[in-house]
Amino acid sequence: MSDAVTIEVGLGDRAYQIRIGSGLIRDAGSHISGLRPGARAAIVTDENVAAAHLETLTQSLAEKSISSAPIVLPAGEKTKSYAMLERVVEGLIGARLERNDLVIAFGGGVIGDLAGFAAGIARRGMPFVQMPTSLLAQVDSSVGGKTGINSPQGKNLVGLFNQPKLVLADTDALDTLPRREFRAGYAEVAKYGLIDRPDFFAWLEKNWQEVFAGGAARTEAIAQSCRAKADVVARDEFETGDRALLNLGHTFGHALEAATSYDSARLVHGEGVAIGMALAHHFSARMNLASPDAAARVEAHLQTVGLPWRMAEIPGELPPAEKLMEYITQDKKVSRGALTFILTRGIGQSFIARDVPQSEVLAFLRENHPTVS
Amino acid sequence: MSDAVTIEVGLGDRAYQIRIGSGLIRDAGSHISGLRPGARAAIVTDENVAAAHLETLTQSLAEKSISSAPIVLPAGEKTKSYAMLERVVEGLIGARLERNDLVIAFGGGVIGDLAGFAAGIARRGMPFVQMPTSLLAQVDSSVGGKTGINSPQGKNLVGLFNQPKLVLADTDALDTLPRREFRAGYAEVAKYGLIDRPDFFAWLEKNWQEVFAGGAARTEAIAQSCRAKADVVARDEFETGDRALLNLGHTFGHALEAATSYDSARLVHGEGVAIGMALAHHFSARMNLASPDAAARVEAHLQTVGLPWRMAEIPGELPPAEKLMEYITQDKKVSRGALTFILTRGIGQSFIARDVPQSEVLAFLRENHPTVS
């Protein structure tokens, strides 16, 4: 086995390990064979990941006598749909997997969310393993058990809290990622610094080039991110409190994703989060909660690494502020009509703000809208 | 409030009460208003139940200031589909219910299974209340947290373990049931006697007419059934052991339902279970596990109450034994290729038999097939 960094996610009888390191796809059989001796597996993946890595994974499993059936889906956010959920569930049943067999979610955030959800409902629940192959999935979506699909009425409105039995994050997989996708995932790495780890954010400001280049700094950034997320999830698995902090940048970000019809040519999730984090810092300054310097520092860093940092960076026209507001109120982080936002008092000082007035958000969106005169 | 019988389902932080009695639809507002103060509700129901009882329920909720949005579906087993699941989930989101609002599953087993599943995945889980209006649902499907839909590949292959916050079983609702449906539900009542309560079965043999007539005997039969089920569920919520006993008659029954394409004109679930229980007793006798007298007694009672008791009672032609066998092996109670059946050593002495040889089952099906010469 490779010498991976291991992080424990402390969730009682749902506890599991995240292993991060080089060569984990090649060694997956060794890591997985102990989980369910004698089990078979289905590998849920997308066409891109299948082309690059499916053979390596299948062979590694076969070496440990784990037979596996592949379920290969189109790549892209549109795959998080009811139709694809049905296809995966029927594929699992059709492969004659039983309740003790394993579902391996092998891909980026879309695959992890979809396959984790499908595993949770096929035969009323089968164990699953997350094998995230994108930076976004390694530092965010594969940890914490949120799984689901998008509703025509909004992103991630349908799904389950369903914890994996194991997460294997092979850092080598990131070398084959398109640059833009790696950068988008980096937005979530920076997020952990901005939530409550100001030293980590400062470290990133200094070392981001090494993180992008790969090697020890990248593994360290991923491990830090997973630790940060695991801490929050262990405190609040079902998002009744603190876990909402992980949504920093996401309320604005989801609205922008919806406003661009989840068209990845225009905006991918991490880019939405990047703009969303910058907006959350600006809005906090506008509400006199934080100094404008914090927002400026966030913007500067996003700009430096090549991430979009304001709505005007999104190619094509955006719907008016009123329509963006509608997307926001349709978002699931609405409690009894009052808006809940993650705001900040400065770098690494985010907090959950309840009862944020809709009128203030709307006014802010109007001021920052690219078509404003 | 009416003086209902209350049964506790002991499941730790997922514990809940089953209340059984007269007038519970009329008094639903009082029972539900304490669960989630300030919550709104969606009522998921079918056209038949809506016509008979929706106004009463809506008004009872309104009296306690619970506003409710109805989601009315076609009646029948075909409603347990992916398409209807999507319709309910989108309906819940479209009604702008939030994660603390309530889903009320108001109908028979189909509605309870479907709405409970939808509640479990809309916004990653909303609390729900079961208000079963059929005997089958009151004694079986609304208790224990199994929710789901049918897959084209088999019944109940997709779903969740999702416990309700409360079950309200209004015995008055049974007065408007078609006689055939009440009888089908009675099969599940008898099942609890056959599993491990021989005295209850003997009591039913004597008092079934009073149970059918209504009043105290009926409430007693429902309460006994719920207690029996709650005991098993509390011991084994996720069906890793004993809970499988509740499947007495269900492996054969599900195969027969599939073989008749879930056409309720030919066979409804409870009727399938009735035939399945008789077959399970016969098969046990054939395997020299039980005396043939037990099977004869089961048959006699089913016949007396007007339930079908052998495959020949199903109108229309059945597929050959080999095809029935295929449906059985597709059933979810298959573990690593070996067949698991609930068999018996006599009345009230059921047990989980693992490694039942497929060849014996097939031979038995051939012998008992109606088209056998």
Interface residues (C-beta under 8 A of the other chain):
Chain A: G38 Y82 E86 V89 E90 I93 G94 E98 R99 N100 F117 G120 I121 A122 R123 R124 G125 K146 G148 S151 P152 Q153 G154 N156 L157 V158 G159 L160 F161 F238 K332 V334 S335 R336
Chain B: G38 Y82 E86 V89 E90 I93 G94 E98 R99 N100 F117 G120 I121 A122 R123 R124 G125 K146 G148 S151 P152 Q153 G154 L157 V158 G159 L160 F161 F238 K332 V334 S335 R336
